[in-house]
Amino acid sequence: MAALDYARSNIRANAVCPGSIDTPMRLRVFGDTPEERARVLAQEPIGRMGTPEEIAAAFVTGHALVVEGGQTL
């Protein structure tokens, strides 16, 4: 497992499985109309989209990290 192989080298290995993250890529794929934004937010129990900074701030290794604001609960 990559996480164990590289842990002593201070390299973290994770699978980040994000939900709706407010990024330029999401805008290119889905657009940013008021209707689209309302549709996305209606699916988010936390009431907003995540940010790239929230994804990057995780201090973990060897984990499949679902970062989607409670959407799959």
C-alpha positions in Angstrom: 0.0 0.0 0.0 1.5 3.4 -1.1 0.5 5.0 2.2 2.7 2.6 4.2 5.5 2.5 1.7 6.0 6.3 1.7 4.8 7.3 5.2 8.4 7.6 6.6 9.3 9.9 3.8 6.5 12.3 4.9 4.5 11.6 1.8 0.8 11.1 2.3 -1.2 8.8 0.0 -5.0 9.3 0.0 -8.0 8.9 -2.3 -10.0 12.1 -2.1 -13.6 11.5 -3.2 -15.1 15.0 -3.3 -18.7 16.0 -3.6 -19.7 19.4 -5.0 -16.6 21.6 -4.6 -16.9 25.1 -5.9 -14.1 25.2 -8.5 -13.6 26.5 -12.1 -13.8 23.0 -13.4 -17.3 22.5 -11.8 -18.4 25.7 -13.5 -17.1 24.6 -16.9 -18.8 21.2 -16.7 -22.2 22.2 -15.1 -22.4 26.0 -15.6 -23.2 28.6 -13.0 -26.8 29.6 -13.6 -28.9 30.4 -10.5 -31.0 27.2 -11.3 -27.9 25.0 -11.4 -26.5 26.5 -8.2 -29.9 26.0 -6.4 -30.0 22.3 -7.7 -26.5 21.6 -6.3 -27.2 23.3 -3.0 -30.5 21.4 -2.6 -28.4 18.2 -2.5 -25.9 19.4 0.1 -27.0 18.8 3.7 -24.3 21.3 4.9 -26.1 24.0 2.8 -23.1 25.0 0.7 -20.5 23.7 -1.6 -17.0 22.9 -0.3 -13.9 24.8 -1.2 -10.6 23.5 -2.5 -8.9 24.8 0.7 -11.1 22.6 2.8 -10.1 19.6 0.8 -6.4 20.4 1.0 -6.4 21.0 4.7 -7.0 17.3 5.6 -4.0 15.8 7.6 -4.4 12.1 6.9 -2.7 9.2 5.2 -3.8 5.9 3.9 -7.5 6.8 3.8 -10.2 7.0 1.2 -11.6 10.3 2.3 -15.1 11.2 1.3 -15.3 15.0 1.4 -18.8 15.9 0.4 -20.6 17.8 3.2 -22.8 14.9 4.4 -24.3 14.2 1.0 -24.0 10.4 1.3 -25.3 10.1 4.9 
